[in-house]
Amino acid sequence: MPGAELGPTITAMFKDGPLAGRSVEVEVLEGRPPKTLDAPADDGSTLRYCLESWVQSGRSAVYSFLYRV
């Protein structure tokens, strides 16, 4: 929603799959990175990524490719 204020965010870094090497800002949930992320692919489809490790620190989190939604 344009103009909407986001809460605290982290940088989600995509480790592999179609978005390997890219990153996006995502809102944290209950003080933690989201377990899964759905991200748009270049072809218009949606890609699902999963948090690489439950223990992460700092302002970023690494995500691994799961599948196309």
Jmol script that loads the backbone (N, CA, C; Angstrom):
load data "model"
ATOM      1  N   MET A   1       0.848  -1.154   0.000  1.00  0.00           N
ATOM      2  CA  MET A   1       0.000   0.000   0.000  1.00  0.00           C
ATOM      3  C   MET A   1       0.906   1.233   0.000  1.00  0.00           C
ATOM      4  N   PRO A   2       0.791   2.104  -0.993  1.00  0.00           N
ATOM      5  CA  PRO A   2       1.635   3.289  -1.069  1.00  0.00           C
ATOM      6  C   PRO A   2       1.478   4.168   0.172  1.00  0.00           C
ATOM      7  N   GLY A   3       2.597   4.660   0.670  1.00  0.00           N
ATOM      8  CA  GLY A   3       2.574   5.539   1.815  1.00  0.00           C
ATOM      9  C   GLY A   3       2.435   4.836   3.154  1.00  0.00           C
ATOM     10  N   ALA A   4       2.276   3.502   3.152  1.00  0.00           N
ATOM     11  CA  ALA A   4       2.135   2.773   4.410  1.00  0.00           C
ATOM     12  C   ALA A   4       3.485   2.693   5.107  1.00  0.00           C
ATOM     13  N   GLU A   5       3.461   2.851   6.409  1.00  0.00           N
ATOM     14  CA  GLU A   5       4.680   2.764   7.201  1.00  0.00           C
ATOM     15  C   GLU A   5       4.953   1.295   7.514  1.00  0.00           C
ATOM     16  N   LEU A   6       6.201   0.867   7.274  1.00  0.00           N
ATOM     17  CA  LEU A   6       6.605  -0.480   7.640  1.00  0.00           C
ATOM     18  C   LEU A   6       7.177  -0.453   9.043  1.00  0.00           C
ATOM     19  N   GLY A   7       7.046  -1.581   9.735  1.00  0.00           N
ATOM     20  CA  GLY A   7       7.698  -1.727  11.024  1.00  0.00           C
ATOM     21  C   GLY A   7       9.172  -2.016  10.786  1.00  0.00           C
ATOM     22  N   PRO A   8       9.850  -2.563  11.768  1.00  0.00           N
ATOM     23  CA  PRO A   8      11.262  -2.910  11.608  1.00  0.00           C
ATOM     24  C   PRO A   8      11.451  -3.885  10.440  1.00  0.00           C
ATOM     25  N   THR A   9      12.524  -3.711   9.701  1.00  0.00           N
ATOM     26  CA  THR A   9      12.791  -4.573   8.553  1.00  0.00           C
ATOM     27  C   THR A   9      14.184  -5.189   8.641  1.00  0.00           C
ATOM     28  N   ILE A  10      14.367  -6.236   7.852  1.00  0.00           N
ATOM     29  CA  ILE A  10      15.675  -6.852   7.649  1.00  0.00           C
ATOM     30  C   ILE A  10      15.886  -6.988   6.142  1.00  0.00           C
ATOM     31  N   THR A  11      17.122  -7.221   5.745  1.00  0.00           N
ATOM     32  CA  THR A  11      17.426  -7.498   4.355  1.00  0.00           C
ATOM     33  C   THR A  11      17.412  -9.006   4.158  1.00  0.00           C
ATOM     34  N   ALA A  12      16.511  -9.492   3.301  1.00  0.00           N
ATOM     35  CA  ALA A  12      16.447 -10.915   2.971  1.00  0.00           C
ATOM     36  C   ALA A  12      17.333 -11.140   1.754  1.00  0.00           C
ATOM     37  N   MET A  13      18.346 -11.987   1.908  1.00  0.00           N
ATOM     38  CA  MET A  13      19.285 -12.279   0.827  1.00  0.00           C
ATOM     39  C   MET A  13      18.994 -13.674   0.288  1.00  0.00           C
ATOM     40  N   PHE A  14      18.791 -13.765  -1.028  1.00  0.00           N
ATOM     41  CA  PHE A  14      18.463 -15.037  -1.668  1.00  0.00           C
ATOM     42  C   PHE A  14      19.751 -15.757  -2.054  1.00  0.00           C
ATOM     43  N   LYS A  15      19.983 -16.934  -1.441  1.00  0.00           N
ATOM     44  CA  LYS A  15      21.222 -17.690  -1.613  1.00  0.00           C
ATOM     45  C   LYS A  15      21.283 -18.425  -2.951  1.00  0.00           C
ATOM     46  N   ASP A  16      20.153 -18.957  -3.413  1.00  0.00           N
ATOM     47  CA  ASP A  16      20.153 -19.797  -4.613  1.00  0.00           C
ATOM     48  C   ASP A  16      18.833 -19.631  -5.362  1.00  0.00           C
ATOM     49  N   GLY A  17      18.607 -20.469  -6.344  1.00  0.00           N
ATOM     50  CA  GLY A  17      17.374 -20.405  -7.122  1.00  0.00           C
ATOM     51  C   GLY A  17      17.373 -19.241  -8.097  1.00  0.00           C
ATOM     52  N   PRO A  18      16.218 -18.947  -8.680  1.00  0.00           N
ATOM     53  CA  PRO A  18      16.106 -17.910  -9.706  1.00  0.00           C
ATOM     54  C   PRO A  18      16.498 -16.505  -9.239  1.00  0.00           C
ATOM     55  N   LEU A  19      16.419 -16.225  -7.944  1.00  0.00           N
ATOM     56  CA  LEU A  19      16.755 -14.894  -7.440  1.00  0.00           C
ATOM     57  C   LEU A  19      18.115 -14.861  -6.737  1.00  0.00           C
ATOM     58  N   ALA A  20      18.950 -15.854  -6.960  1.00  0.00           N
ATOM     59  CA  ALA A  20      20.263 -15.946  -6.303  1.00  0.00           C
ATOM     60  C   ALA A  20      21.037 -14.636  -6.441  1.00  0.00           C
ATOM     61  N   GLY A  21      21.585 -14.186  -5.320  1.00  0.00           N
ATOM     62  CA  GLY A  21      22.384 -12.970  -5.313  1.00  0.00           C
ATOM     63  C   GLY A  21      21.589 -11.688  -5.135  1.00  0.00           C
ATOM     64  N   ARG A  22      20.277 -11.763  -5.166  1.00  0.00           N
ATOM     65  CA  ARG A  22      19.443 -10.569  -4.987  1.00  0.00           C
ATOM     66  C   ARG A  22      19.007 -10.457  -3.528  1.00  0.00           C
ATOM     67  N   SER A  23      18.482  -9.306  -3.186  1.00  0.00           N
ATOM     68  CA  SER A  23      17.977  -9.113  -1.829  1.00  0.00           C
ATOM     69  C   SER A  23      16.781  -8.166  -1.857  1.00  0.00           C
ATOM     70  N   VAL A  24      15.953  -8.248  -0.807  1.00  0.00           N
ATOM     71  CA  VAL A  24      14.793  -7.373  -0.639  1.00  0.00           C
ATOM     72  C   VAL A  24      14.658  -7.028   0.841  1.00  0.00           C
ATOM     73  N   GLU A  25      14.018  -5.917   1.117  1.00  0.00           N
ATOM     74  CA  GLU A  25      13.704  -5.544   2.494  1.00  0.00           C
ATOM     75  C   GLU A  25      12.366  -6.175   2.861  1.00  0.00           C
ATOM     76  N   VAL A  26      12.318  -6.838   4.019  1.00  0.00           N
ATOM     77  CA  VAL A  26      11.076  -7.442   4.496  1.00  0.00           C
ATOM     78  C   VAL A  26      10.844  -7.053   5.951  1.00  0.00           C
ATOM     79  N   GLU A  27       9.594  -6.995   6.319  1.00  0.00           N
ATOM     80  CA  GLU A  27       9.223  -6.642   7.679  1.00  0.00           C
ATOM     81  C   GLU A  27       9.439  -7.853   8.595  1.00  0.00           C
ATOM     82  N   VAL A  28       9.981  -7.620   9.774  1.00  0.00           N
ATOM     83  CA  VAL A  28      10.162  -8.713  10.727  1.00  0.00           C
ATOM     84  C   VAL A  28       8.818  -9.050  11.367  1.00  0.00           C
ATOM     85  N   LEU A  29       8.662 -10.311  11.758  1.00  0.00           N
ATOM     86  CA  LEU A  29       7.440 -10.786  12.399  1.00  0.00           C
ATOM     87  C   LEU A  29       7.786 -11.242  13.806  1.00  0.00           C
ATOM     88  N   GLU A  30       7.155 -10.651  14.793  1.00  0.00           N
ATOM     89  CA  GLU A  30       7.415 -10.993  16.189  1.00  0.00           C
ATOM     90  C   GLU A  30       8.912 -10.910  16.512  1.00  0.00           C
ATOM     91  N   GLY A  31       9.588  -9.923  15.940  1.00  0.00           N
ATOM     92  CA  GLY A  31      11.001  -9.713  16.211  1.00  0.00           C
ATOM     93  C   GLY A  31      11.947 -10.641  15.489  1.00  0.00           C
ATOM     94  N   ARG A  32      11.443 -11.427  14.544  1.00  0.00           N
ATOM     95  CA  ARG A  32      12.268 -12.396  13.819  1.00  0.00           C
ATOM     96  C   ARG A  32      12.030 -12.284  12.319  1.00  0.00           C
ATOM     97  N   PRO A  33      12.993 -12.764  11.516  1.00  0.00           N
ATOM     98  CA  PRO A  33      12.751 -12.819  10.070  1.00  0.00           C
ATOM     99  C   PRO A  33      11.610 -13.803   9.780  1.00  0.00           C
ATOM    100  N   PRO A  34      10.801 -13.557   8.756  1.00  0.00           N
ATOM    101  CA  PRO A  34       9.742 -14.508   8.411  1.00  0.00           C
ATOM    102  C   PRO A  34      10.333 -15.866   8.020  1.00  0.00           C
ATOM    103  N   LYS A  35       9.622 -16.955   8.339  1.00  0.00           N
ATOM    104  CA  LYS A  35      10.100 -18.311   8.018  1.00  0.00           C
ATOM    105  C   LYS A  35      10.151 -18.544   6.513  1.00  0.00           C
ATOM    106  N   THR A  36       9.144 -18.045   5.805  1.00  0.00           N
ATOM    107  CA  THR A  36       9.123 -18.170   4.347  1.00  0.00           C
ATOM    108  C   THR A  36       8.813 -16.812   3.734  1.00  0.00           C
ATOM    109  N   LEU A  37       9.253 -16.657   2.489  1.00  0.00           N
ATOM    110  CA  LEU A  37       8.978 -15.442   1.720  1.00  0.00           C
ATOM    111  C   LEU A  37       8.479 -15.844   0.344  1.00  0.00           C
ATOM    112  N   ASP A  38       7.478 -15.154  -0.163  1.00  0.00           N
ATOM    113  CA  ASP A  38       7.044 -15.295  -1.544  1.00  0.00           C
ATOM    114  C   ASP A  38       7.528 -14.060  -2.281  1.00  0.00           C
ATOM    115  N   ALA A  39       8.301 -14.284  -3.345  1.00  0.00           N
ATOM    116  CA  ALA A  39       8.888 -13.172  -4.096  1.00  0.00           C
ATOM    117  C   ALA A  39       8.538 -13.304  -5.569  1.00  0.00           C
ATOM    118  N   PRO A  40       8.315 -12.183  -6.251  1.00  0.00           N
ATOM    119  CA  PRO A  40       7.998 -12.236  -7.676  1.00  0.00           C
ATOM    120  C   PRO A  40       9.236 -12.587  -8.502  1.00  0.00           C
ATOM    121  N   ALA A  41       9.039 -13.483  -9.471  1.00  0.00           N
ATOM    122  CA  ALA A  41      10.105 -13.843 -10.413  1.00  0.00           C
ATOM    123  C   ALA A  41      10.061 -12.889 -11.602  1.00  0.00           C
ATOM    124  N   ASP A  42      11.121 -12.878 -12.383  1.00  0.00           N
ATOM    125  CA  ASP A  42      11.185 -12.010 -13.563  1.00  0.00           C
ATOM    126  C   ASP A  42      10.088 -12.315 -14.576  1.00  0.00           C
ATOM    127  N   ASP A  43       9.626 -13.587 -14.612  1.00  0.00           N
ATOM    128  CA  ASP A  43       8.596 -13.972 -15.591  1.00  0.00           C
ATOM    129  C   ASP A  43       7.176 -13.742 -15.077  1.00  0.00           C
ATOM    130  N   GLY A  44       7.032 -13.140 -13.887  1.00  0.00           N
ATOM    131  CA  GLY A  44       5.717 -12.851 -13.338  1.00  0.00           C
ATOM    132  C   GLY A  44       5.190 -13.924 -12.393  1.00  0.00           C
ATOM    133  N   SER A  45       5.849 -15.070 -12.320  1.00  0.00           N
ATOM    134  CA  SER A  45       5.419 -16.115 -11.391  1.00  0.00           C
ATOM    135  C   SER A  45       5.889 -15.757  -9.981  1.00  0.00           C
ATOM    136  N   THR A  46       5.515 -16.576  -9.015  1.00  0.00           N
ATOM    137  CA  THR A  46       5.897 -16.344  -7.626  1.00  0.00           C
ATOM    138  C   THR A  46       6.821 -17.456  -7.155  1.00  0.00           C
ATOM    139  N   LEU A  47       7.863 -17.075  -6.432  1.00  0.00           N
ATOM    140  CA  LEU A  47       8.848 -18.029  -5.930  1.00  0.00           C
ATOM    141  C   LEU A  47       8.785 -18.054  -4.412  1.00  0.00           C
ATOM    142  N   ARG A  48       8.845 -19.242  -3.833  1.00  0.00           N
ATOM    143  CA  ARG A  48       8.845 -19.354  -2.373  1.00  0.00           C
ATOM    144  C   ARG A  48      10.258 -19.685  -1.893  1.00  0.00           C
ATOM    145  N   TYR A  49      10.704 -18.919  -0.900  1.00  0.00           N
ATOM    146  CA  TYR A  49      12.007 -19.108  -0.273  1.00  0.00           C
ATOM    147  C   TYR A  49      11.800 -19.380   1.209  1.00  0.00           C
ATOM    148  N   CYS A  50      12.743 -20.130   1.808  1.00  0.00           N
ATOM    149  CA  CYS A  50      12.670 -20.499   3.215  1.00  0.00           C
ATOM    150  C   CYS A  50      13.902 -19.976   3.948  1.00  0.00           C
ATOM    151  N   LEU A  51      13.728 -19.554   5.174  1.00  0.00           N
ATOM    152  CA  LEU A  51      14.830 -19.094   6.002  1.00  0.00           C
ATOM    153  C   LEU A  51      15.889 -20.191   6.081  1.00  0.00           C
ATOM    154  N   GLU A  52      17.116 -19.860   5.747  1.00  0.00           N
ATOM    155  CA  GLU A  52      18.222 -20.823   5.682  1.00  0.00           C
ATOM    156  C   GLU A  52      18.532 -21.444   7.049  1.00  0.00           C
ATOM    157  N   SER A  53      18.526 -20.641   8.092  1.00  0.00           N
ATOM    158  CA  SER A  53      18.893 -21.124   9.421  1.00  0.00           C
ATOM    159  C   SER A  53      18.032 -20.417  10.457  1.00  0.00           C
ATOM    160  N   TRP A  54      17.619 -21.127  11.489  1.00  0.00           N
ATOM    161  CA  TRP A  54      16.789 -20.522  12.522  1.00  0.00           C
ATOM    162  C   TRP A  54      17.556 -19.493  13.333  1.00  0.00           C
ATOM    163  N   VAL A  55      18.869 -19.661  13.431  1.00  0.00           N
ATOM    164  CA  VAL A  55      19.691 -18.734  14.209  1.00  0.00           C
ATOM    165  C   VAL A  55      20.408 -17.797  13.247  1.00  0.00           C
ATOM    166  N   GLN A  56      20.005 -16.536  13.248  1.00  0.00           N
ATOM    167  CA  GLN A  56      20.627 -15.525  12.412  1.00  0.00           C
ATOM    168  C   GLN A  56      20.756 -14.261  13.235  1.00  0.00           C
ATOM    169  N   SER A  57      21.743 -13.451  12.915  1.00  0.00           N
ATOM    170  CA  SER A  57      21.919 -12.217  13.672  1.00  0.00           C
ATOM    171  C   SER A  57      22.192 -11.070  12.722  1.00  0.00           C
ATOM    172  N   GLY A  58      22.069  -9.873  13.237  1.00  0.00           N
ATOM    173  CA  GLY A  58      22.313  -8.690  12.419  1.00  0.00           C
ATOM    174  C   GLY A  58      21.069  -8.241  11.696  1.00  0.00           C
ATOM    175  N   ARG A  59      21.256  -7.421  10.681  1.00  0.00           N
ATOM    176  CA  ARG A  59      20.154  -6.794   9.949  1.00  0.00           C
ATOM    177  C   ARG A  59      19.812  -7.514   8.655  1.00  0.00           C
ATOM    178  N   SER A  60      20.301  -8.769   8.490  1.00  0.00           N
ATOM    179  CA  SER A  60      19.979  -9.519   7.285  1.00  0.00           C
ATOM    180  C   SER A  60      19.742 -10.985   7.628  1.00  0.00           C
ATOM    181  N   ALA A  61      19.107 -11.697   6.705  1.00  0.00           N
ATOM    182  CA  ALA A  61      18.846 -13.125   6.860  1.00  0.00           C
ATOM    183  C   ALA A  61      18.986 -13.783   5.496  1.00  0.00           C
ATOM    184  N   VAL A  62      19.476 -14.992   5.473  1.00  0.00           N
ATOM    185  CA  VAL A  62      19.705 -15.724   4.229  1.00  0.00           C
ATOM    186  C   VAL A  62      18.527 -16.680   3.989  1.00  0.00           C
ATOM    187  N   TYR A  63      18.050 -16.718   2.755  1.00  0.00           N
ATOM    188  CA  TYR A  63      16.932 -17.571   2.366  1.00  0.00           C
ATOM    189  C   TYR A  63      17.341 -18.488   1.212  1.00  0.00           C
ATOM    190  N   SER A  64      16.824 -19.752   1.245  1.00  0.00           N
ATOM    191  CA  SER A  64      17.071 -20.743   0.197  1.00  0.00           C
ATOM    192  C   SER A  64      15.795 -20.975  -0.598  1.00  0.00           C
ATOM    193  N   PHE A  65      15.970 -21.255  -1.878  1.00  0.00           N
ATOM    194  CA  PHE A  65      14.846 -21.482  -2.789  1.00  0.00           C
ATOM    195  C   PHE A  65      14.139 -22.793  -2.446  1.00  0.00           C
ATOM    196  N   LEU A  66      12.800 -22.753  -2.424  1.00  0.00           N
ATOM    197  CA  LEU A  66      12.006 -23.962  -2.220  1.00  0.00           C
ATOM    198  C   LEU A  66      11.342 -24.414  -3.526  1.00  0.00           C
ATOM    199  N   TYR A  67      10.454 -23.572  -4.095  1.00  0.00           N
ATOM    200  CA  TYR A  67       9.727 -23.948  -5.301  1.00  0.00           C
ATOM    201  C   TYR A  67       8.939 -22.768  -5.855  1.00  0.00           C
ATOM    202  N   ARG A  68       8.442 -22.936  -7.076  1.00  0.00           N
ATOM    203  CA  ARG A  68       7.529 -21.958  -7.670  1.00  0.00           C
ATOM    204  C   ARG A  68       6.142 -22.206  -7.108  1.00  0.00           C
ATOM    205  N   VAL A  69       5.445 -21.129  -6.781  1.00  0.00           N
ATOM    206  CA  VAL A  69       4.107 -21.249  -6.205  1.00  0.00           C
ATOM    207  C   VAL A  69       3.090 -21.289  -7.319  1.00  0.00           C
TER     208      VAL A  69
END
end "model"
wireframe off; spacefill off
backbone 0.3
color backbone group
